[in-house]
Amino acid sequence: MSGAADLLRIEGLTKAFPGVVANDDVSFAVPAGRIHALLGENGAGKSTLVKMIYGLVAPDKGRMQLHGRDFAPTSPHEARSSGVAMVFQHFSLFDALDVAENVALGMETPPSQRQLARRIREVSEAYGLPLDPTRLVGELSAGERQRVEIVRCLLQDPQLLIMDEPTSVLTPQEVEILFSTLRKLAAEGTAILYISHKLEEIRALCDSATILRQGQVVATCTPSEKSARELAELMVGATLHTPSREPQEGGEVVLRIHDLSMRSANPFGTALKDIDFELRAGEVLGIGGVAGNGQDELLAALSGEARVAAEAVTLKGRPVGQMGPTARRALGLLAAPEERLGHAAAPDMSLTENAVLTGTVREGLTRHGFLDWGKARGFAEQVIERFDVRTPGPGQAARSLSGGNLQKFVIGREILQRPEVLVVNQPTWGVDASAAAAIRQALLDLAANGTAVVVISQDLDELMEISDRFAALNEGRLAAPRPAKGLGIEEIGLMMGGAHDLDTAARAAE
């Protein structure tokens, strides 16, 4: 590909922070009209690189060119003015505002609300992402919120569109709609820089890829010519091990959920409606669903963060619905929520202190009524070593870790407490292939040793890989769990969208 066709060129870009070189002499190009993947494990330098392109971080060395001209944005405003738009992994939307009002907040000089509403309708329908500009964002599904973010970018008429993990909250059907939109944009000449840990999606969508490892470019390739395993092994520089376990005979029922109904504490949340299921020792129950269908509420009800009728949650024959999280933990019911910073971990507290937050009772981290900080530090060090958490040590603040490394710490902290029942929401969200495989294997090993595991996830491949039974959560209702073996991704996607009856879903998939 000649330089004249390159919309973005990066040459020798280097950025260091205290104690770490995030990007080391990085060079690659993204041609106009092409979809280019940026791959790498957690901490490889992807986020720092796109922040430099978007004007959030200034490089120490190297240069960038856009359309053959020097490009060194000092702010996102400057990047947007040059034709660069970015859809972030985390939505930046206000639930209490409508679609048009949210879009206006992301524009430098928004038109009148009437004109903007018309443009939103025109652009969203032209790209197959229809939106009603008058709807409150708090009432939208996760997929519709993703549309708002994308349409807000498209209204800027971008020449370069950066997308960070854009499919993490979408059903398979919504992913196909998004891919059609991106292919249409590329056909019109837009360059797309695409970041994702879903390697099969990369293979299906992207024309080319740059692979980072420890801040350096280690390979470039055409993703369709590589297998997902080959891409993952290029990212980590080692052979990737596929999670596995021996088939287990179902043990005794340890968790029984009966007629569980609960209003959401969030005004834009989803109420739980008549949920029933049983979980046996050694079993992995996978619960799939598009974000916003009651996942957070279900975890709160199971963990004890939300109190429900005593008999609605029974642990080893004992009603625990009215017990709080500490009492349930003492009995062996542990949980790890989706939101890492602020919920699963306190951002400004050290890893040792975060280990204390949930491990005090089961790890015996007190002595004569006082915290045993030596023992607490030892527990944190155990988690760091066992789950390969990349950090200088347990004294580091939780917010200093990359998202993937913090996720490994949070999941590891619960697993090492030897739970009777473990409930996890999005255990590998935003985690690279190697770390995801390690977390899944740890969950399977836990089940093999008799722990009953509930995995709530939007990653269908993950659920099919580790689940014994599968159930779909839609609008606060849970379909009856079915054996996971033999279920197809298309079929499951339809169930997640509301077709709870498998026969109906199967007919719709044909």
C-alpha positions as CSV (number, residue, x, y, z in Angstrom):
1,M,0.0,0.0,0.0
2,S,1.6,3.3,-1.0
3,G,2.0,6.2,1.4
4,A,-0.4,8.3,-0.7
5,A,-3.2,6.0,0.2
6,D,-2.5,6.1,3.9
7,L,-4.9,8.3,5.8
8,L,-3.0,7.9,9.1
9,R,0.7,7.3,9.4
10,I,2.4,6.7,12.7
11,E,6.2,6.8,12.8
12,G,8.4,5.9,15.9
13,L,5.8,6.9,18.4
14,T,7.1,6.5,22.0
15,K,5.4,7.3,25.3
16,A,6.7,6.5,28.8
17,F,5.2,6.9,32.2
18,P,7.0,6.5,35.6
19,G,8.2,2.9,35.7
20,V,6.8,1.8,32.4
21,V,7.3,2.4,28.6
22,A,3.7,2.2,27.3
23,N,4.7,2.6,23.6
24,D,8.2,2.0,22.2
25,D,9.0,3.2,18.7
26,V,5.6,2.2,17.3
27,S,5.1,2.6,13.5
28,F,2.1,1.6,11.3
29,A,-0.3,3.0,8.8
30,V,-4.1,2.9,8.3
31,P,-5.1,3.4,4.6
32,A,-8.3,5.3,3.7
33,G,-11.3,2.9,3.3
34,R,-9.7,0.1,5.3
35,I,-10.6,-1.4,8.6
36,H,-7.4,-1.9,10.6
37,A,-7.2,-3.9,13.8
38,L,-5.0,-2.9,16.8
39,L,-4.4,-6.1,18.8
40,G,-2.5,-6.8,22.0
41,E,-2.9,-8.2,25.5
42,N,-3.8,-6.0,28.5
43,G,-1.0,-3.6,29.1
44,A,0.4,-3.9,25.5
45,G,-0.1,-0.2,24.9
46,K,-3.2,0.0,22.8
47,S,-5.1,2.5,25.0
48,T,-2.1,4.9,25.2
49,L,-1.6,4.7,21.5
50,V,-5.2,5.7,20.6
51,K,-5.2,8.4,23.3
52,M,-2.2,10.0,21.5
53,I,-4.1,9.8,18.2
54,Y,-7.2,11.4,19.9
55,G,-5.3,14.1,21.6
56,L,-5.6,12.9,25.2
57,V,-1.9,12.1,25.6
58,A,1.1,13.8,24.1
59,P,3.9,11.5,22.7
60,D,7.5,11.8,24.0
61,K,9.0,11.0,20.5
62,G,7.9,10.2,17.0
63,R,5.3,11.8,14.7
64,M,1.9,11.2,13.2
65,Q,0.6,12.3,9.8
66,L,-3.1,12.6,8.7
67,H,-3.6,12.9,4.9
68,G,0.2,13.4,4.5
69,R,0.3,16.4,6.8
70,D,1.8,16.5,10.3
71,F,-0.8,15.7,13.0
72,A,-0.2,16.4,16.6
73,P,-3.5,17.1,18.4
74,T,-3.3,18.6,21.8
75,S,-6.9,17.9,22.7
76,P,-9.9,15.7,21.6
77,H,-11.5,19.0,20.2
78,E,-8.4,19.4,18.0
79,A,-8.6,15.7,16.9
80,R,-12.3,16.0,16.1
81,S,-11.7,19.2,14.1
82,S,-9.1,17.3,12.0
83,G,-11.6,14.5,11.2
84,V,-10.9,11.9,14.0
85,A,-13.8,10.4,16.0
86,M,-13.7,7.8,18.7
87,V,-16.3,5.5,20.2
88,F,-15.0,4.6,23.7
89,Q,-15.4,1.2,25.4
90,H,-17.4,2.8,28.2
91,F,-20.5,4.8,27.2
92,S,-20.4,8.5,28.0
93,L,-24.2,9.1,28.1
94,F,-26.6,10.7,30.5
95,D,-29.6,8.5,31.3
96,A,-31.9,11.4,32.2
97,L,-31.4,13.1,28.8
98,D,-32.9,12.1,25.5
99,V,-30.9,10.9,22.5
100,A,-30.8,14.3,20.8
101,E,-29.6,16.0,24.0
102,N,-26.9,13.5,24.5
103,V,-25.7,13.8,20.9
104,A,-25.7,17.6,21.2
105,L,-23.4,17.4,24.3
106,G,-20.7,15.7,22.1
107,M,-20.8,18.3,19.3
108,E,-18.8,21.5,19.2
109,T,-21.5,23.7,17.6
110,P,-24.8,21.7,17.8
111,P,-27.7,22.9,15.5
112,S,-31.2,23.5,16.9
113,Q,-32.9,20.5,18.5
114,R,-35.3,20.2,15.6
115,Q,-32.5,20.2,13.0
116,L,-30.4,17.8,15.1
117,A,-33.4,15.4,15.6
118,R,-33.9,15.3,11.8
119,R,-30.1,14.7,11.2
120,I,-30.1,11.9,13.8
121,R,-33.0,10.2,12.0
122,E,-31.4,10.6,8.5
123,V,-27.9,9.4,9.5
124,S,-29.0,6.6,11.7
125,E,-31.4,5.2,9.1
126,A,-28.8,5.6,6.3
127,Y,-26.4,3.5,8.2
128,G,-28.8,0.9,9.4
129,L,-28.8,2.1,13.0
130,P,-32.3,3.6,13.5
131,L,-32.7,5.9,16.5
132,D,-35.6,7.9,17.9
133,P,-34.0,11.2,19.0
134,T,-36.8,11.8,21.5
135,R,-36.3,8.7,23.6
136,L,-34.6,8.9,27.0
137,V,-31.3,7.2,27.0
138,G,-32.1,5.5,30.3
139,E,-34.9,3.6,28.5
140,L,-32.5,2.3,25.7
141,S,-31.0,-1.2,25.5
142,A,-27.2,-1.4,25.5
143,G,-27.2,-2.0,21.8
144,E,-29.3,1.2,21.2
145,R,-26.9,3.2,23.5
146,Q,-24.0,1.9,21.3
147,R,-25.9,3.3,18.3
148,V,-26.1,6.7,20.0
149,E,-22.4,6.8,20.5
150,I,-21.7,5.8,16.9
151,V,-24.3,8.2,15.3
152,R,-22.8,11.0,17.4
153,C,-19.5,10.3,15.7
154,L,-21.0,9.9,12.3
155,L,-22.6,13.3,12.5
156,Q,-19.0,14.7,12.6
157,D,-18.4,13.1,9.2
158,P,-15.1,11.5,10.4
159,Q,-12.3,10.5,8.1
160,L,-10.8,8.3,10.8
161,L,-13.0,6.4,13.3
162,I,-11.5,4.7,16.3
163,M,-13.6,2.0,18.0
164,D,-12.6,0.5,21.3
165,E,-14.3,-2.9,22.2
166,P,-17.5,-1.9,20.4
167,T,-19.3,-5.3,20.5
168,S,-18.9,-6.1,24.2
169,V,-22.6,-5.4,24.9
170,L,-24.2,-6.5,21.7
171,T,-26.1,-9.6,20.6
172,P,-24.8,-11.5,17.6
173,Q,-27.6,-10.0,15.5
174,E,-26.6,-6.4,16.6
175,V,-22.9,-7.3,15.9
176,E,-23.8,-8.1,12.3
177,I,-25.7,-4.7,12.0
178,L,-22.6,-2.9,13.3
179,F,-20.3,-4.7,10.9
180,S,-22.5,-3.8,8.0
181,T,-22.3,-0.1,9.1
182,L,-18.5,-0.2,9.4
183,R,-18.2,-1.9,6.0
184,K,-20.4,0.8,4.5
185,L,-18.3,3.5,6.1
186,A,-15.1,1.9,4.8
187,A,-16.6,1.7,1.3
188,E,-17.2,5.4,1.5
189,G,-13.5,6.1,2.3
190,T,-13.5,6.3,6.1
191,A,-10.5,4.7,7.8
192,I,-11.4,2.6,10.8
193,L,-9.0,1.7,13.7
194,Y,-10.6,-1.2,15.5
195,I,-9.7,-2.6,19.0
196,S,-11.2,-5.8,20.2
197,H,-10.3,-8.9,22.2
198,K,-12.9,-10.9,20.1
199,L,-10.5,-12.5,17.6
200,E,-13.1,-14.2,15.5
201,E,-14.7,-10.8,14.9
202,I,-11.3,-9.4,13.9
203,R,-10.9,-12.2,11.4
204,A,-14.3,-11.6,9.9
205,L,-14.2,-7.8,9.8
206,C,-10.7,-6.4,9.5
207,D,-8.5,-6.0,6.4
208,S,-5.2,-5.8,8.3
209,A,-3.8,-5.8,11.8
210,T,-1.0,-4.4,13.9
211,I,-0.1,-6.5,16.9
212,L,1.5,-4.9,20.0
213,R,3.3,-6.7,22.8
214,Q,4.8,-4.8,25.7
215,G,4.5,-1.5,23.9
216,Q,6.2,-2.6,20.7
217,V,5.0,-3.7,17.3
218,V,5.7,-7.4,17.0
219,A,3.7,-8.3,13.9
220,T,1.5,-7.1,11.1
221,C,-0.9,-9.5,9.3
222,T,-4.1,-10.1,7.4
223,P,-6.4,-11.4,10.1
224,S,-8.5,-13.6,7.7
225,E,-5.3,-15.5,6.9
226,K,-4.7,-16.4,10.6
227,S,-6.7,-18.5,13.0
228,A,-7.9,-16.9,16.2
229,R,-5.4,-19.0,18.1
230,E,-2.5,-17.8,15.9
231,L,-3.6,-14.2,16.5
232,A,-3.7,-14.8,20.3
233,E,-0.3,-16.4,20.3
234,L,1.2,-13.5,18.4
235,M,-0.3,-11.2,21.0
236,V,1.1,-13.1,24.0
237,G,4.2,-14.5,22.5
238,A,3.5,-18.0,23.8
239,T,1.4,-21.1,23.2
240,L,-2.2,-20.5,24.3
241,H,-3.9,-23.2,26.4
242,T,-7.6,-23.9,25.9
243,P,-9.5,-24.2,29.1
244,S,-10.7,-27.7,29.8
245,R,-12.0,-30.0,32.5
246,E,-13.3,-33.5,32.9
247,P,-17.1,-34.0,32.8
248,Q,-18.5,-33.8,36.3
249,E,-21.5,-35.6,37.8
250,G,-23.9,-33.1,39.3
251,G,-23.7,-33.0,43.1
252,E,-26.3,-31.9,45.6
253,V,-28.3,-28.8,45.2
254,V,-26.4,-26.0,47.0
255,L,-28.3,-22.9,45.7
256,R,-32.0,-22.7,45.1
257,I,-33.7,-19.5,43.7
258,H,-37.4,-19.5,44.0
259,D,-39.9,-16.9,42.8
260,L,-37.3,-14.2,43.0
261,S,-38.8,-10.8,42.2
262,M,-37.2,-7.5,43.0
263,R,-37.4,-3.8,42.0
264,S,-34.2,-2.2,40.8
265,A,-32.6,0.5,43.0
266,N,-31.7,2.3,39.8
267,P,-34.6,4.3,38.3
268,F,-33.4,3.1,34.8
269,G,-32.7,-0.4,36.0
270,T,-34.6,-3.6,35.3
271,A,-36.8,-5.3,37.9
272,L,-36.4,-9.1,38.4
273,K,-39.5,-11.1,37.7
274,D,-40.3,-14.6,39.1
275,I,-36.8,-16.1,38.7
276,D,-36.4,-19.8,39.5
277,F,-33.4,-22.1,39.2
278,E,-31.3,-24.6,41.1
279,L,-27.6,-24.9,41.1
280,R,-25.7,-28.1,42.0
281,A,-22.2,-28.5,43.5
282,G,-19.6,-28.7,40.7
283,E,-22.0,-27.2,38.1
284,V,-21.4,-24.1,36.0
285,L,-24.6,-22.2,35.0
286,G,-24.1,-19.7,32.3
287,I,-26.5,-16.8,32.2
288,G,-26.5,-14.8,28.9
289,G,-28.2,-11.5,28.1
290,V,-27.7,-8.1,26.6
291,A,-26.5,-5.5,29.1
292,G,-29.3,-3.8,31.0
293,N,-31.7,-6.8,31.2
294,G,-31.3,-7.4,35.0
295,Q,-27.7,-8.7,35.3
296,D,-26.6,-6.2,38.0
297,E,-29.9,-6.7,39.9
298,L,-29.5,-10.5,39.8
299,L,-26.0,-10.3,41.1
300,A,-27.1,-7.9,43.9
301,A,-29.9,-10.3,44.9
302,L,-27.6,-13.3,45.0
303,S,-24.7,-11.5,46.7
304,G,-26.8,-9.9,49.4
305,E,-26.3,-6.3,48.3
306,A,-30.0,-6.2,47.8
307,R,-32.3,-7.9,50.4
308,V,-35.1,-10.1,49.1
309,A,-37.7,-12.4,50.6
310,A,-35.8,-14.9,52.9
311,E,-37.0,-18.0,51.0
312,A,-36.2,-16.5,47.6
313,V,-32.5,-17.4,48.0
314,T,-31.7,-20.7,49.8
315,L,-28.1,-21.7,50.4
316,K,-27.6,-25.4,51.3
317,G,-31.2,-25.5,52.6
318,R,-30.9,-22.3,54.6
319,P,-32.9,-19.2,53.7
320,V,-30.5,-16.3,53.2
321,G,-32.5,-13.8,51.2
322,Q,-32.6,-11.3,54.1
323,M,-28.8,-11.7,54.9
324,G,-26.3,-9.1,53.8
325,P,-23.1,-9.9,51.8
326,T,-20.8,-10.5,54.9
327,A,-23.2,-13.1,56.4
328,R,-23.6,-14.8,53.0
329,R,-19.8,-14.8,52.5
330,A,-19.3,-16.5,55.9
331,L,-21.7,-19.3,54.7
332,G,-19.7,-19.6,51.4
333,L,-21.7,-17.5,48.8
334,L,-19.3,-15.1,47.2
335,A,-19.7,-12.7,44.3
336,A,-17.7,-10.5,41.9
337,P,-19.6,-7.7,40.2
338,E,-19.1,-6.4,36.7
339,E,-17.9,-2.9,37.5
340,R,-14.3,-3.2,38.6
341,L,-13.5,0.3,39.9
342,G,-15.9,1.6,42.5
343,H,-17.8,-1.6,43.0
344,A,-15.5,-4.7,43.0
345,A,-12.6,-2.6,44.1
346,A,-12.1,0.8,45.8
347,P,-9.9,2.8,43.3
348,D,-7.7,4.7,45.8
349,M,-7.2,1.8,48.2
350,S,-4.2,-0.5,47.9
351,L,-4.5,-4.1,46.6
352,T,-3.9,-5.2,50.2
353,E,-6.8,-3.1,51.4
354,N,-9.0,-4.3,48.6
355,A,-8.1,-7.9,49.6
356,V,-9.3,-7.1,53.1
357,L,-12.7,-5.7,51.8
358,T,-14.0,-9.2,50.9
359,G,-11.5,-11.6,52.4
360,T,-11.6,-10.7,56.1
361,V,-14.0,-13.4,57.3
362,R,-13.0,-16.4,55.1
363,E,-9.2,-15.7,55.2
364,G,-9.2,-14.9,58.9
365,L,-7.5,-11.5,58.4
366,T,-8.3,-10.3,61.9
367,R,-6.7,-11.2,65.3
368,H,-8.2,-10.2,68.6
369,G,-10.5,-7.8,66.8
370,F,-7.7,-6.0,64.9
371,L,-6.8,-6.4,61.3
372,D,-3.7,-8.6,60.7
373,W,-2.0,-6.5,58.0
374,G,0.8,-9.0,57.5
375,K,-1.6,-11.8,56.8
376,A,-3.7,-9.4,54.6
377,R,-0.6,-8.5,52.6
378,G,0.2,-12.2,52.2
379,F,-3.3,-12.9,50.9
380,A,-2.9,-10.1,48.3
381,E,0.5,-11.4,47.3
382,Q,-1.1,-14.8,46.8
383,V,-3.7,-13.4,44.5
384,I,-1.1,-11.4,42.5
385,E,1.2,-14.5,42.1
386,R,-1.5,-17.1,41.4
387,F,-3.3,-14.9,38.8
388,D,-0.3,-13.2,37.2
389,V,-1.5,-9.7,38.1
390,R,1.0,-7.3,36.6
391,T,1.8,-4.8,39.3
392,P,4.9,-3.7,41.3
393,G,3.3,-5.0,44.5
394,P,0.3,-5.2,46.8
395,G,0.9,-1.6,48.0
396,Q,-0.2,-0.3,44.6
397,A,-3.6,1.5,44.4
398,A,-6.3,-0.4,42.5
399,R,-6.7,2.4,40.0
400,S,-3.0,2.1,39.0
401,L,-3.7,-1.3,37.4
402,S,-4.8,-1.8,33.8
403,G,-8.4,-2.9,33.5
404,G,-7.4,-6.5,32.7
405,N,-5.0,-6.8,35.5
406,L,-7.5,-5.4,38.0
407,Q,-10.1,-7.9,36.7
408,K,-7.6,-10.8,37.4
409,F,-7.1,-9.5,40.9
410,V,-10.8,-9.2,41.6
411,I,-11.7,-12.6,40.3
412,G,-8.6,-14.2,41.9
413,R,-9.5,-12.7,45.3
414,E,-12.8,-14.5,45.3
415,I,-11.6,-17.8,43.9
416,L,-8.8,-18.2,46.5
417,Q,-11.4,-17.9,49.3
418,R,-12.7,-21.4,48.3
419,P,-16.4,-20.5,47.9
420,E,-19.3,-23.0,48.1
421,V,-21.1,-20.8,45.5
422,L,-19.4,-18.2,43.3
423,V,-21.4,-15.7,41.2
424,V,-19.4,-13.6,38.7
425,N,-20.7,-11.0,36.3
426,Q,-18.6,-10.5,33.1
427,P,-15.5,-12.3,34.5
428,T,-13.3,-11.7,31.4
429,W,-14.7,-8.4,30.1
430,G,-12.0,-6.3,28.5
431,V,-9.4,-9.0,29.3
432,D,-7.0,-10.3,26.6
433,A,-7.1,-13.8,25.3
434,S,-4.4,-15.3,27.5
435,A,-5.8,-13.8,30.7
436,A,-9.4,-14.7,29.7
437,A,-8.3,-18.3,29.2
438,A,-6.6,-18.3,32.6
439,I,-9.7,-16.9,34.4
440,R,-12.0,-19.4,32.6
441,Q,-9.7,-22.3,33.6
442,A,-9.7,-21.1,37.2
443,L,-13.5,-21.1,37.2
444,L,-13.5,-24.6,35.7
445,D,-11.0,-25.8,38.3
446,L,-13.1,-24.3,41.0
447,A,-16.2,-26.2,39.7
448,A,-14.1,-29.4,39.4
449,N,-13.4,-29.1,43.1
450,G,-17.1,-28.9,43.9
451,T,-17.9,-25.2,43.9
452,A,-21.2,-24.2,42.2
453,V,-20.5,-21.4,39.8
454,V,-22.9,-18.9,38.2
455,V,-21.3,-17.0,35.3
456,I,-23.3,-14.0,34.0
457,S,-21.8,-12.9,30.7
458,Q,-22.5,-11.2,27.4
459,D,-19.7,-13.2,25.8
460,L,-21.5,-16.2,24.2
461,D,-18.3,-18.0,23.2
462,E,-17.2,-17.8,26.8
463,L,-20.5,-19.2,28.1
464,M,-20.5,-22.1,25.6
465,E,-16.9,-22.9,26.5
466,I,-17.4,-23.3,30.3
467,S,-21.1,-23.8,31.0
468,D,-22.9,-27.0,31.8
469,R,-26.3,-25.3,31.5
470,F,-27.4,-22.1,29.9
471,A,-30.2,-19.6,30.6
472,A,-31.1,-16.3,28.9
473,L,-32.0,-13.2,30.9
474,N,-34.3,-10.8,29.1
475,E,-36.2,-7.8,30.6
476,G,-35.7,-9.3,34.1
477,R,-37.0,-12.7,33.3
478,L,-34.8,-15.8,33.2
479,A,-35.6,-18.7,30.8
480,A,-35.5,-22.2,32.2
481,P,-31.8,-23.4,32.1
482,R,-31.1,-25.9,29.3
483,P,-28.0,-28.1,28.7
484,A,-25.4,-25.9,27.0
485,K,-24.1,-28.7,24.8
486,G,-25.6,-28.5,21.3
487,L,-26.9,-24.9,21.5
488,G,-25.9,-22.7,18.6
489,I,-24.8,-19.1,18.9
490,E,-27.6,-17.9,16.6
491,E,-30.1,-19.7,18.7
492,I,-28.7,-18.3,21.9
493,G,-28.6,-14.8,20.4
494,L,-32.4,-15.0,19.7
495,M,-33.0,-16.2,23.3
496,M,-31.1,-13.2,24.6
497,G,-33.3,-11.0,22.5
498,G,-36.4,-12.4,24.1
499,A,-37.2,-15.7,22.3
500,H,-37.0,-17.7,25.5
501,D,-38.6,-20.8,24.1
502,L,-35.9,-22.8,22.4
503,D,-38.2,-24.3,19.8
504,T,-39.3,-20.8,18.8
505,A,-35.7,-19.6,18.7
506,A,-34.6,-22.6,16.6
507,R,-37.3,-22.0,14.0
508,A,-36.5,-18.3,13.9
509,A,-32.8,-19.1,13.3
510,E,-33.6,-21.4,10.3
